[in-house]
Amino acid sequence: MVAAMTYSEQQRKLSDLIGFQCALVALRGVAVDASEEMLWQTLLAALFEQYGLRRVWYGRYADGRLRPIVAVPVDGSGLDELPEGMEESSPILASADLALPVLVDGRCEGRLVFHAGGAVPSERAKHMCILVSEATTMLSQQRLRLRQAEAIRRSEEQYRELFEESIDLVFTNDLEGNFTSVNRASLRTCGYSPEEILKMNARDLLTPKSAELVRELLDRSGPNTLHGTHEVVVRAKDGHAVTLEVSASVQIRGGRPVGLLCIARDVSERKRAEYDLLEAKEGAEAASRAKSEFLANMSHEILTPMNGIIGMTDLTLETHLTPDQRECLNTVRYSAGSLLGIINGVLEFSKLESDKFDLELIEFNLREHLQATAKPFAQLAEEKGLKLAYEVSASVPDRVVGDPARLRQILVNLLGNAIKFTVKGKVSLYVETEVSDDESVLLHFVIADTGIGIPRVMHKIIFEAFVQADGATTRRFGGTGLGLAISTHLVEKMGGRIWVESEEGTGSRFHFTARLGRVQAAEWPRPAAESSPVLVTKLLQQSGRRQTIMGASGAQSRDTDNLHPAAQRLVETRKGIRILVAEDNPVNRLLAVRLLEKQGHKVQTAADGLEALREVEKQDFELVLMDVQMPEMDGVEATKAIRQREKQTRKHVSIVAVTAHAMAADREICLAAGMDGYISKPINKEELLSTIERLILGNFALAHQAICR
């Protein structure tokens, strides 16, 4: 049973409660922006007054010491700084009637010390704890507000700094387009003062075309969905045009759009650079076209007389000559061939450099191709007293798919260099498989020699155009320095790489890799082409007559009377066919006539495309050798006219382009015009005759199909 309180106890309790309420009111009356010292001063003064304390003071921990901050009464005698944890050694603390820890956000920041002149009643101690807790809560909230205010201030400062110092133009507009704020970059770009531009509308700066663009964007999507980057042109104060790349976002307040925040970048320099680049590109393309036309014209002008020189020399060498005459003509032929090699190298490099060529994909026997490529070098090596060897690894497939002509070109360049730069010893060719899968094989080729070697500093630059190891090498061994540059282009086109291992005086090892396709088992072996002599024999056999025995040197036939007309024409081919030579150069015209007449063919000539067209209309020809570049009407136009005429006559004459044009697209242009073949000048006799035979035999193959039907 709880004893009843006496009247004096009730009075004291009521007095304490009133004092607590007064102290609480005083504490809560502290302004939110008051300092911490003011907060504690207010609390301590209220406690001192309401509870009749002798002294109350607040100490804060700082740098490991308890430092007195506020005391009531203000007299600070005896309130010395004490090391943290040693407060109890202080006489003034030891005599305290109550000492409460001050906890702010869970961390003890100090102590609140009371001197009451006697024990502090438990109820009053509870009131004091509540007041201290209230004070620390207010302190925590005050600090939070200060931190938030500081964060806002810093954010605003950062925004203002970004806004003002940004190299991009940053500005805001209301929904009507009026400027509401602009940064310094905007002012610098447009040339207006802040007072001037804040009185302006965006339409005042935009060019009519850009204003229309902005209006269409706003009409189409509205400000709520405006997005993306747009290019506009504005007029600065001095009148010059400025191209801006602008991105905009909508400013929302209270859930409603109130304006636009725009960030723009001056791209005038970039646009000028793009324009200059476009002009430079167009200029480069024009220069490239001019270069191509120049090379085409120069190849025609150079190779046309070269055709006459080489062709007439070859024809003369087939006649009866004295030993001195033959020696002189052989020298002429050798010199002309060397000059032709240089010319073709320059033209070939030009084609590769402009990337105006594509690799063919042909199935071929790799081992036979390597043997045929190396065979001509055996004699050259023997003449220099060198050994020539080649070895193909068993892992290398027999048949592959690729461009045999380009592969041969690389090998010829490297084998030719190896023999040229080797005085004694040997030259070797090794081929092995580096990587293989079901679809392709990466082959590794090595051309090794015991020649003069290459300084290490030259290992990279020798693959550049017109470079050899040094000037002395150029004078001693000759050459244009294009072989390795051409080979590099071709190797890269074949999906490989090329490099060299060499030391000066110890020989060289040139490596290159090339990726070739595999021949699927179902594709090999393939039957011989139907335009071969086998077909010719079959054609004669199927015509019901005795077999014609045909060899590489010609055909001998027996009992060929009463053959099928197609078979009869085949036999006549060996005796001679009617050929029209369309060529404006009299020397080349004469050369073609001599070559063809020596083979027993009947030759008619035309000096230009119009004359050739008239000759085709007057009589039938089995073949037309058509020069591409001729006056009045060129060979391409003449061919198109002939093909158009054939739609009515339903006859077909084989047309072969004979041209000195050397660019990559020339062959495609000729074939697209309707030509059946393409021969480059200078004319190679064997190539010319094999082309004629291939086309005529192809025509007879068509006739054979008609017979079978």
Secondary structure, DSSP 8 states (H G I E B T S, - for coil): ------HHHHHHHHHHHHHHHHHHHHHHTS-TT--HHHHHHHHHHHHHHHHT-SEEEEEEEETTEEEEEEEESS--TT---EETT-GGGSHHHHT-SEEEEEEETTEEEEEEEEE-SS---HHHHHHHHHHHHHHHHHHHHHHHHHHHHHHHHHHHHHHHHHHHH-SSEEEEEETTSBEEEE-HHHHHHH---HHHHTT-BHHHHB-HHHHHHHHHHHHHHTGGG--SEEEEEEE-TTS-EEEEEEEEEEEEETTEEEEEEEEEEE-HHHHHHHHHHHHHHHHHHHHHHHHHHHHHHHHHHHHHHHHHHHHHHHHHHTS---HHHHHHHHHHHHHHHHHHHHHHHHHHHHHHHTT------EEEEHHHHHHHHHHHHHHHHHHTT-EEEEEE-TTS-SEEEE-HHHHHHHHHHHHHHHHHT-SSSEEEEEEEEEEE-SSEEEEEEEEEE-SS---GGGTTGGGSTT--S-HHHHHHH---S-HHHHHHHHHHHTT--EEEEE-TTS-EEEEEEEEEEE--GGG-S----TTSHHHHHHHHHHTTS---EEETTEEE-SS-TT--HHHHHHHHHHH--EEEEE-S-HHHHHHHHHHHHHTT-EEEEESSHHHHHHHHHHS--SEEEEESS-SSS-HHHHHHHHHHHHHHH----EEEEEE---STTHHHHHHHTT-SEEEESS--HHHHHHHHHHHHHHHHHHHHHHHH-
